[in-house]
Amino acid sequence: NNHELVPESMVDELCIAGTSDECKSQLKQFRETGIDLPIIQFNPTDNVEDSFDLVTSTFSEGID
């Protein structure tokens, strides 16, 4: 499996995952480092419509 080739530290540094509140917090941390155009991808392996709805509802109000 290729996932074994990617260190956990790289995933932590480059990806956002968790609850809605955790994801908002992680995105805020990325923005504070100077990232001004994050690319947000919903999970295409789950129910695509549900994943899209969850991402848009989580970030539609912005982050603090």
Backbone atoms as SQL, in Angstrom:
CREATE TABLE atoms (id INTEGER PRIMARY KEY, chain TEXT, resi INTEGER, resn TEXT, atom TEXT, x REAL, y REAL, z REAL);
INSERT INTO atoms VALUES
  (1, 'A', 1, 'ASN', 'N', 0.828, -1.195, 0.000),
  (2, 'A', 1, 'ASN', 'CA', 0.000, 0.000, 0.000),
  (3, 'A', 1, 'ASN', 'C', 0.867, 1.251, 0.000),
  (4, 'A', 2, 'ASN', 'N', 0.513, 2.196, -0.834),
  (5, 'A', 2, 'ASN', 'CA', 1.281, 3.438, -0.935),
  (6, 'A', 2, 'ASN', 'C', 1.149, 4.323, 0.293),
  (7, 'A', 3, 'HIS', 'N', 0.051, 4.184, 1.047),
  (8, 'A', 3, 'HIS', 'CA', -0.117, 5.046, 2.218),
  (9, 'A', 3, 'HIS', 'C', 1.001, 4.849, 3.236),
  (10, 'A', 4, 'GLU', 'N', 1.649, 3.709, 3.198),
  (11, 'A', 4, 'GLU', 'CA', 2.760, 3.458, 4.111),
  (12, 'A', 4, 'GLU', 'C', 3.989, 4.300, 3.757),
  (13, 'A', 5, 'LEU', 'N', 4.038, 4.832, 2.548),
  (14, 'A', 5, 'LEU', 'CA', 5.172, 5.635, 2.102),
  (15, 'A', 5, 'LEU', 'C', 5.072, 7.092, 2.548),
  (16, 'A', 6, 'VAL', 'N', 3.906, 7.503, 2.997),
  (17, 'A', 6, 'VAL', 'CA', 3.689, 8.889, 3.405),
  (18, 'A', 6, 'VAL', 'C', 3.753, 8.967, 4.928),
  (19, 'A', 7, 'PRO', 'N', 4.735, 9.690, 5.468),
  (20, 'A', 7, 'PRO', 'CA', 4.848, 9.779, 6.925),
  (21, 'A', 7, 'PRO', 'C', 3.660, 10.531, 7.536),
  (22, 'A', 8, 'GLU', 'N', 3.283, 10.123, 8.729),
  (23, 'A', 8, 'GLU', 'CA', 2.170, 10.762, 9.441),
  (24, 'A', 8, 'GLU', 'C', 2.422, 12.256, 9.620),
  (25, 'A', 9, 'SER', 'N', 3.679, 12.636, 9.830),
  (26, 'A', 9, 'SER', 'CA', 4.010, 14.055, 10.012),
  (27, 'A', 9, 'SER', 'C', 3.686, 14.866, 8.759),
  (28, 'A', 10, 'MET', 'N', 3.857, 14.279, 7.582),
  (29, 'A', 10, 'MET', 'CA', 3.525, 14.975, 6.342),
  (30, 'A', 10, 'MET', 'C', 2.013, 15.179, 6.229),
  (31, 'A', 11, 'VAL', 'N', 1.270, 14.169, 6.585),
  (32, 'A', 11, 'VAL', 'CA', -0.190, 14.285, 6.566),
  (33, 'A', 11, 'VAL', 'C', -0.623, 15.393, 7.519),
  (34, 'A', 12, 'ASP', 'N', -0.049, 15.418, 8.725),
  (35, 'A', 12, 'ASP', 'CA', -0.390, 16.444, 9.710),
  (36, 'A', 12, 'ASP', 'C', -0.065, 17.847, 9.216),
  (37, 'A', 13, 'GLU', 'N', 1.029, 17.996, 8.468),
  (38, 'A', 13, 'GLU', 'CA', 1.455, 19.312, 7.997),
  (39, 'A', 13, 'GLU', 'C', 0.671, 19.796, 6.781),
  (40, 'A', 14, 'LEU', 'N', 0.142, 18.888, 5.982),
  (41, 'A', 14, 'LEU', 'CA', -0.464, 19.272, 4.710),
  (42, 'A', 14, 'LEU', 'C', -1.966, 19.066, 4.619),
  (43, 'A', 15, 'CYS', 'N', -2.538, 18.319, 5.538),
  (44, 'A', 15, 'CYS', 'CA', -3.949, 17.954, 5.420),
  (45, 'A', 15, 'CYS', 'C', -4.755, 18.470, 6.599),
  (46, 'A', 16, 'ILE', 'N', -6.026, 18.651, 6.352),
  (47, 'A', 16, 'ILE', 'CA', -6.971, 19.025, 7.391),
  (48, 'A', 16, 'ILE', 'C', -7.958, 17.876, 7.518),
  (49, 'A', 17, 'ALA', 'N', -8.129, 17.391, 8.748),
  (50, 'A', 17, 'ALA', 'CA', -9.069, 16.297, 8.983),
  (51, 'A', 17, 'ALA', 'C', -9.541, 16.355, 10.423),
  (52, 'A', 18, 'GLY', 'N', -10.748, 15.870, 10.655),
  (53, 'A', 18, 'GLY', 'CA', -11.287, 15.815, 12.008),
  (54, 'A', 18, 'GLY', 'C', -12.719, 16.278, 12.042),
  (55, 'A', 19, 'THR', 'N', -13.148, 16.711, 13.217),
  (56, 'A', 19, 'THR', 'CA', -14.498, 17.245, 13.361),
  (57, 'A', 19, 'THR', 'C', -14.566, 18.609, 12.673),
  (58, 'A', 20, 'SER', 'N', -15.764, 19.135, 12.546),
  (59, 'A', 20, 'SER', 'CA', -15.918, 20.457, 11.926),
  (60, 'A', 20, 'SER', 'C', -15.103, 21.507, 12.669),
  (61, 'A', 21, 'ASP', 'N', -15.167, 21.498, 13.993),
  (62, 'A', 21, 'ASP', 'CA', -14.414, 22.483, 14.783),
  (63, 'A', 21, 'ASP', 'C', -12.906, 22.290, 14.639),
  (64, 'A', 22, 'GLU', 'N', -12.458, 21.037, 14.619),
  (65, 'A', 22, 'GLU', 'CA', -11.031, 20.763, 14.439),
  (66, 'A', 22, 'GLU', 'C', -10.560, 21.237, 13.068),
  (67, 'A', 23, 'CYS', 'N', -11.365, 21.004, 12.050),
  (68, 'A', 23, 'CYS', 'CA', -10.987, 21.426, 10.695),
  (69, 'A', 23, 'CYS', 'C', -10.918, 22.938, 10.591),
  (70, 'A', 24, 'LYS', 'N', -11.869, 23.631, 11.207),
  (71, 'A', 24, 'LYS', 'CA', -11.831, 25.096, 11.201),
  (72, 'A', 24, 'LYS', 'C', -10.570, 25.604, 11.893),
  (73, 'A', 25, 'SER', 'N', -10.224, 24.985, 13.012),
  (74, 'A', 25, 'SER', 'CA', -9.028, 25.385, 13.752),
  (75, 'A', 25, 'SER', 'C', -7.769, 25.144, 12.929),
  (76, 'A', 26, 'GLN', 'N', -7.696, 24.001, 12.278),
  (77, 'A', 26, 'GLN', 'CA', -6.534, 23.681, 11.454),
  (78, 'A', 26, 'GLN', 'C', -6.426, 24.644, 10.276),
  (79, 'A', 27, 'LEU', 'N', -7.555, 24.981, 9.654),
  (80, 'A', 27, 'LEU', 'CA', -7.528, 25.927, 8.540),
  (81, 'A', 27, 'LEU', 'C', -7.075, 27.301, 9.026),
  (82, 'A', 28, 'LYS', 'N', -7.536, 27.699, 10.195),
  (83, 'A', 28, 'LYS', 'CA', -7.111, 28.978, 10.761),
  (84, 'A', 28, 'LYS', 'C', -5.594, 28.996, 10.956),
  (85, 'A', 29, 'GLN', 'N', -5.032, 27.882, 11.449),
  (86, 'A', 29, 'GLN', 'CA', -3.582, 27.799, 11.641),
  (87, 'A', 29, 'GLN', 'C', -2.846, 27.910, 10.307),
  (88, 'A', 30, 'PHE', 'N', -3.356, 27.263, 9.277),
  (89, 'A', 30, 'PHE', 'CA', -2.743, 27.384, 7.950),
  (90, 'A', 30, 'PHE', 'C', -2.777, 28.836, 7.484),
  (91, 'A', 31, 'ARG', 'N', -3.920, 29.496, 7.665),
  (92, 'A', 31, 'ARG', 'CA', -4.063, 30.889, 7.226),
  (93, 'A', 31, 'ARG', 'C', -3.091, 31.795, 7.971),
  (94, 'A', 32, 'GLU', 'N', -2.866, 31.522, 9.246),
  (95, 'A', 32, 'GLU', 'CA', -1.950, 32.339, 10.050),
  (96, 'A', 32, 'GLU', 'C', -0.500, 32.201, 9.598),
  (97, 'A', 33, 'THR', 'N', -0.169, 31.128, 8.882),
  (98, 'A', 33, 'THR', 'CA', 1.196, 30.964, 8.369),
  (99, 'A', 33, 'THR', 'C', 1.392, 31.661, 7.032),
  (100, 'A', 34, 'GLY', 'N', 0.316, 32.241, 6.489),
  (101, 'A', 34, 'GLY', 'CA', 0.427, 32.968, 5.235),
  (102, 'A', 34, 'GLY', 'C', -0.275, 32.324, 4.058),
  (103, 'A', 35, 'ILE', 'N', -0.838, 31.164, 4.249),
  (104, 'A', 35, 'ILE', 'CA', -1.588, 30.524, 3.161),
  (105, 'A', 35, 'ILE', 'C', -2.885, 31.298, 2.982),
  (106, 'A', 36, 'ASP', 'N', -3.048, 31.931, 1.806),
  (107, 'A', 36, 'ASP', 'CA', -4.244, 32.747, 1.605),
  (108, 'A', 36, 'ASP', 'C', -5.219, 32.162, 0.584),
  (109, 'A', 37, 'LEU', 'N', -4.881, 31.031, 0.006),
  (110, 'A', 37, 'LEU', 'CA', -5.802, 30.381, -0.925),
  (111, 'A', 37, 'LEU', 'C', -5.749, 28.863, -0.722),
  (112, 'A', 38, 'PRO', 'N', -6.335, 28.401, 0.394),
  (113, 'A', 38, 'PRO', 'CA', -6.330, 26.949, 0.619),
  (114, 'A', 38, 'PRO', 'C', -7.251, 26.255, -0.374),
  (115, 'A', 39, 'ILE', 'N', -6.885, 25.073, -0.764),
  (116, 'A', 39, 'ILE', 'CA', -7.710, 24.256, -1.650),
  (117, 'A', 39, 'ILE', 'C', -8.416, 23.226, -0.775),
  (118, 'A', 40, 'ILE', 'N', -9.727, 23.278, -0.745),
  (119, 'A', 40, 'ILE', 'CA', -10.505, 22.375, 0.098),
  (120, 'A', 40, 'ILE', 'C', -11.162, 21.328, -0.788),
  (121, 'A', 41, 'GLN', 'N', -10.865, 20.083, -0.509),
  (122, 'A', 41, 'GLN', 'CA', -11.396, 18.955, -1.289),
  (123, 'A', 41, 'GLN', 'C', -12.268, 18.097, -0.385),
  (124, 'A', 42, 'PHE', 'N', -13.490, 17.866, -0.796),
  (125, 'A', 42, 'PHE', 'CA', -14.333, 16.960, -0.024),
  (126, 'A', 42, 'PHE', 'C', -13.916, 15.524, -0.291),
  (127, 'A', 43, 'ASN', 'N', -14.350, 14.619, 0.556),
  (128, 'A', 43, 'ASN', 'CA', -13.972, 13.210, 0.455),
  (129, 'A', 43, 'ASN', 'C', -14.727, 12.548, -0.697),
  (130, 'A', 44, 'PRO', 'N', -14.051, 12.249, -1.795),
  (131, 'A', 44, 'PRO', 'CA', -14.749, 11.672, -2.951),
  (132, 'A', 44, 'PRO', 'C', -15.033, 10.178, -2.812),
  (133, 'A', 45, 'THR', 'N', -14.550, 9.547, -1.741),
  (134, 'A', 45, 'THR', 'CA', -14.789, 8.108, -1.601),
  (135, 'A', 45, 'THR', 'C', -16.051, 7.801, -0.809),
  (136, 'A', 46, 'ASP', 'N', -16.542, 8.759, -0.051),
  (137, 'A', 46, 'ASP', 'CA', -17.808, 8.590, 0.654),
  (138, 'A', 46, 'ASP', 'C', -18.935, 8.995, -0.275),
  (139, 'A', 47, 'ASN', 'N', -20.105, 9.156, 0.276),
  (140, 'A', 47, 'ASN', 'CA', -21.219, 9.686, -0.497),
  (141, 'A', 47, 'ASN', 'C', -20.844, 11.113, -0.893),
  (142, 'A', 48, 'VAL', 'N', -20.640, 11.336, -2.176),
  (143, 'A', 48, 'VAL', 'CA', -20.114, 12.613, -2.664),
  (144, 'A', 48, 'VAL', 'C', -21.008, 13.778, -2.262),
  (145, 'A', 49, 'GLU', 'N', -22.301, 13.638, -2.410),
  (146, 'A', 49, 'GLU', 'CA', -23.214, 14.741, -2.080),
  (147, 'A', 49, 'GLU', 'C', -23.157, 15.066, -0.586),
  (148, 'A', 50, 'ASP', 'N', -23.152, 14.046, 0.262),
  (149, 'A', 50, 'ASP', 'CA', -23.062, 14.279, 1.708),
  (150, 'A', 50, 'ASP', 'C', -21.729, 14.925, 2.083),
  (151, 'A', 51, 'SER', 'N', -20.639, 14.467, 1.480),
  (152, 'A', 51, 'SER', 'CA', -19.318, 15.038, 1.757),
  (153, 'A', 51, 'SER', 'C', -19.262, 16.503, 1.339),
  (154, 'A', 52, 'PHE', 'N', -19.792, 16.809, 0.164),
  (155, 'A', 52, 'PHE', 'CA', -19.818, 18.186, -0.321),
  (156, 'A', 52, 'PHE', 'C', -20.634, 19.064, 0.622),
  (157, 'A', 53, 'ASP', 'N', -21.814, 18.579, 1.024),
  (158, 'A', 53, 'ASP', 'CA', -22.670, 19.348, 1.933),
  (159, 'A', 53, 'ASP', 'C', -21.975, 19.607, 3.266),
  (160, 'A', 54, 'LEU', 'N', -21.262, 18.617, 3.785),
  (161, 'A', 54, 'LEU', 'CA', -20.564, 18.783, 5.059),
  (162, 'A', 54, 'LEU', 'C', -19.456, 19.826, 4.952),
  (163, 'A', 55, 'VAL', 'N', -18.680, 19.770, 3.892),
  (164, 'A', 55, 'VAL', 'CA', -17.592, 20.743, 3.710),
  (165, 'A', 55, 'VAL', 'C', -18.154, 22.149, 3.541),
  (166, 'A', 56, 'THR', 'N', -19.166, 22.307, 2.707),
  (167, 'A', 56, 'THR', 'CA', -19.702, 23.650, 2.478),
  (168, 'A', 56, 'THR', 'C', -20.383, 24.197, 3.725),
  (169, 'A', 57, 'SER', 'N', -21.071, 23.360, 4.487),
  (170, 'A', 57, 'SER', 'CA', -21.711, 23.861, 5.705),
  (171, 'A', 57, 'SER', 'C', -20.671, 24.202, 6.774),
  (172, 'A', 58, 'THR', 'N', -19.584, 23.460, 6.827),
  (173, 'A', 58, 'THR', 'CA', -18.531, 23.723, 7.815),
  (174, 'A', 58, 'THR', 'C', -17.843, 25.054, 7.554),
  (175, 'A', 59, 'PHE', 'N', -17.548, 25.354, 6.297),
  (176, 'A', 59, 'PHE', 'CA', -16.750, 26.533, 5.981),
  (177, 'A', 59, 'PHE', 'C', -17.547, 27.697, 5.407),
  (178, 'A', 60, 'SER', 'N', -18.857, 27.563, 5.258),
  (179, 'A', 60, 'SER', 'CA', -19.650, 28.627, 4.638),
  (180, 'A', 60, 'SER', 'C', -19.661, 29.905, 5.465),
  (181, 'A', 61, 'GLU', 'N', -19.506, 29.787, 6.776),
  (182, 'A', 61, 'GLU', 'CA', -19.497, 30.973, 7.634),
  (183, 'A', 61, 'GLU', 'C', -18.096, 31.527, 7.831),
  (184, 'A', 62, 'GLY', 'N', -17.118, 30.924, 7.201),
  (185, 'A', 62, 'GLY', 'CA', -15.740, 31.369, 7.362),
  (186, 'A', 62, 'GLY', 'C', -15.135, 30.786, 8.616),
  (187, 'A', 63, 'ILE', 'N', -13.973, 31.291, 8.958),
  (188, 'A', 63, 'ILE', 'CA', -13.287, 30.848, 10.175),
  (189, 'A', 63, 'ILE', 'C', -13.031, 32.061, 11.041),
  (190, 'A', 64, 'ASP', 'N', -12.890, 31.829, 12.325),
  (191, 'A', 64, 'ASP', 'CA', -12.649, 32.948, 13.257),
  (192, 'A', 64, 'ASP', 'C', -11.263, 33.505, 13.105);
